[in-house]
């Protein structure tokens, strides 16, 4: 998705439409952390006045997706290392809770089938060297995991993290020297969901999420030549 893909308002309320389009642009990487949002340009792209645009941006500010800086403007939020740790800490609670429900209710086969679709997408994307598509499939894998819990509250909690998770994944993909490594990690996790003991499943999931945090921390703290 590019900024040229932003669409004029159709059916949703103007504010909801604009907020949704801006979220999508941030999730796709078209708007990157630190980018400034120009009111005049965006109002023209959306074919709206500045009033609803400002309301939509304020909504995203309240969600933590955008940051308003006095006398400077509105910017896409930049996640600090503590933000990254907190996102993954929260995801860990949600995803382990989902796994516990799936295991208790004997839905391993359903979970494996659901996440395997994302693994196949990751394989195809990695084969063509499409890093963003691998990240999309990575996110879909973890969303499928939570959705298999059939818990409305866990699903809703996971969705509140979608934009921040996608921002993390966009940065995370640059920490893999080979996209196939990212694919293999999810293949192993999918197998664990189907065959391993509950304790090993939870341990594998936690290790997977911890590894992502470690990779991002190492990238942020590595010395610059």
C-alpha positions in Angstrom: 0.0 0.0 0.0 1.2 3.5 -0.9 -0.1 6.9 0.1 -1.6 7.1 -3.4 -3.8 4.1 -2.3 -5.7 6.2 0.3 -9.3 6.3 -0.8 -11.9 9.0 -0.6 -14.7 8.5 1.9 -17.5 6.0 0.9 -19.7 4.3 3.5 -18.3 4.6 7.0 -18.4 7.9 8.8 -15.8 10.3 7.6 -13.8 10.2 10.8 -13.9 6.4 11.0 -12.8 6.1 7.3 -9.9 8.4 7.7 -8.7 6.8 10.9 -8.9 3.4 9.3 -7.0 4.4 6.2 -4.3 6.0 8.3 -4.0 3.0 10.5 -3.7 0.8 7.4 -1.0 3.1 6.0 1.0 2.8 9.2 0.6 -0.9 9.4 1.8 -1.3 5.8 4.8 0.9 6.4 3.7 3.6 3.9 3.7 5.9 6.9 6.8 5.1 9.0 7.6 5.9 12.7 8.6 9.5 12.9 6.8 10.6 9.7 4.9 13.9 10.0 1.3 14.0 8.7 0.6 17.1 6.6 -2.9 18.3 7.1 -3.2 20.1 3.8 -1.9 17.1 1.7 -4.0 14.5 3.6 -7.2 16.6 3.4 -6.8 16.9 -0.3 -6.1 13.1 -0.7 -9.2 12.2 1.3 -11.3 15.0 -0.4 -12.4 16.3 3.0 -12.1 19.5 5.1 -9.5 19.7 7.9 -12.1 19.3 10.6 -12.8 15.5 10.2 -9.2 14.9 9.4 -8.1 16.5 12.7 -10.7 14.5 14.6 -9.5 11.3 13.0 -5.9 12.1 13.8 -6.8 13.0 17.4 -8.5 9.5 17.7 -5.2 7.9 16.6 -3.3 10.1 19.1 -5.5 8.8 21.9 -4.7 5.3 20.7 -1.0 6.0 20.9 -0.5 5.5 17.1 0.2 9.1 16.5 1.9 11.8 18.6 0.9 15.5 18.6 3.8 17.8 19.4 2.9 21.4 20.2 4.0 23.9 17.6 5.4 21.1 15.5 2.5 18.9 14.3 1.4 15.3 14.3 3.8 12.4 13.8 3.6 8.6 13.6 4.6 7.3 17.0 8.1 5.9 17.4 8.2 2.8 19.7 10.9 2.9 22.4 12.6 -0.2 23.6 10.3 -0.1 26.6 7.3 0.2 24.3 8.5 -2.9 22.4 9.0 -4.9 25.5 5.6 -3.9 26.8 3.9 -4.8 23.5 5.4 -8.3 23.6 4.8 -8.7 27.3 1.1 -8.0 26.7 1.1 -10.3 23.7 2.6 -13.0 25.7 -0.2 -12.8 28.3 -2.8 -12.8 25.6 -1.3 -15.6 23.4 -0.5 -17.9 26.3 -4.0 -17.5 27.6 -5.3 -18.4 24.2 -3.1 -21.5 24.0 -4.3 -22.6 27.5 -8.0 -22.4 26.3 -7.2 -24.3 23.1 -5.4 -27.1 25.0 -8.1 -27.4 27.7 -10.8 -27.6 25.1 -8.9 -30.1 22.9 -8.8 -28.0 19.8 -5.1 -28.6 18.8 -6.0 -29.8 15.3 -8.1 -26.7 14.7 -5.3 -24.5 15.9 -2.7 -26.3 13.8 -4.8 -26.0 10.7 -5.4 -22.3 11.3 -1.8 -21.3 11.8 -0.6 -23.7 9.0 -2.3 -21.5 6.5 -0.2 -18.6 7.6 3.0 -20.8 7.5 2.2 -21.6 3.9 1.9 -17.9 3.1 5.2 -17.2 4.8 6.9 -19.9 2.8 5.7 -18.5 -0.5 6.6 -15.0 0.5 10.1 -16.0 1.7 10.7 -17.9 -1.6 10.1 -14.7 -3.5 12.1 -12.6 -1.1 9.1 -10.5 0.0 9.9 -9.4 3.6 6.7 -7.3 4.2 4.5 -10.3 3.1 6.4 -12.6 5.5 5.6 -10.0 8.2 2.0 -10.0 7.2 1.8 -13.8 7.5 3.7 -13.7 10.8 1.0 -11.4 12.2 -1.8 -13.5 10.7 -0.2 -16.6 12.4 -0.5 -15.0 15.9 -4.0 -13.6 15.2 -5.2 -17.0 14.2 -3.8 -18.5 17.4 -5.8 -16.0 19.5 -8.9 -16.4 17.4 -8.9 -20.2 18.0 -9.4 -19.5 21.7 -12.9 -18.3 20.8 -12.5 -15.8 23.6 -14.1 -12.4 22.6 -12.0 -10.6 25.2 -8.7 -12.1 24.2 -9.4 -11.5 20.6 -10.4 -7.9 21.3 -7.3 -7.3 23.4 -5.1 -8.7 20.6 -6.7 -6.4 18.1 -5.8 -3.4 20.2 -2.2 -4.2 19.6 -2.4 -4.7 15.8 -0.8 -1.5 14.7 2.0 -1.6 17.3 2.6 -5.2 16.6 2.9 -4.5 12.8 5.3 -1.7 13.5 7.4 -4.1 15.6 7.2 -6.8 12.9 8.3 -4.3 10.2 11.5 -3.6 12.2 11.9 -7.3 13.2 12.2 -8.6 9.6 15.4 -6.6 9.2 17.0 -8.7 12.1 16.7 -11.9 10.1 19.7 -12.6 7.8 17.5 -15.1 5.9 13.7 -15.0 5.7 13.6 -18.8 5.8 14.7 -18.6 9.5 11.6 -16.7 10.3 9.5 -19.3 8.5 11.2 -22.3 10.2 10.5 -20.7 13.6 6.8 -20.7 12.9 6.9 -24.1 11.4 8.4 -25.5 14.6 5.8 -23.6 16.7 3.0 -25.0 14.6 4.3 -28.5 15.1 4.5 -27.9 18.8 0.8 -26.9 18.9 -0.1 -30.2 17.4 2.2 -32.7 19.2 4.0 -31.3 22.3 2.9 -31.4 25.9 1.1 -28.4 27.2 4.2 -27.3 29.2 6.4 -27.5 26.1 3.8 -25.7 24.0 3.7 -22.7 26.4 7.5 -22.8 26.7 8.0 -22.7 23.0 5.6 -19.8 22.5 7.2 -17.8 25.3 10.7 -18.5 23.8 9.5 -17.4 20.4 8.1 -14.1 21.7 11.2 -13.5 23.9 13.5 -14.1 20.9 11.7 -11.4 18.9 12.3 -8.9 21.8 15.9 -9.9 22.0 16.4 -9.4 18.3 14.9 -5.9 18.4 16.9 -4.9 21.5 20.1 -6.1 19.9 19.3 -4.2 16.7 18.6 -1.0 18.6 21.7 -1.2 20.8 24.3 -2.5 18.4 27.1 0.0 17.9 27.0 2.1 14.7 30.2 2.0 12.6 
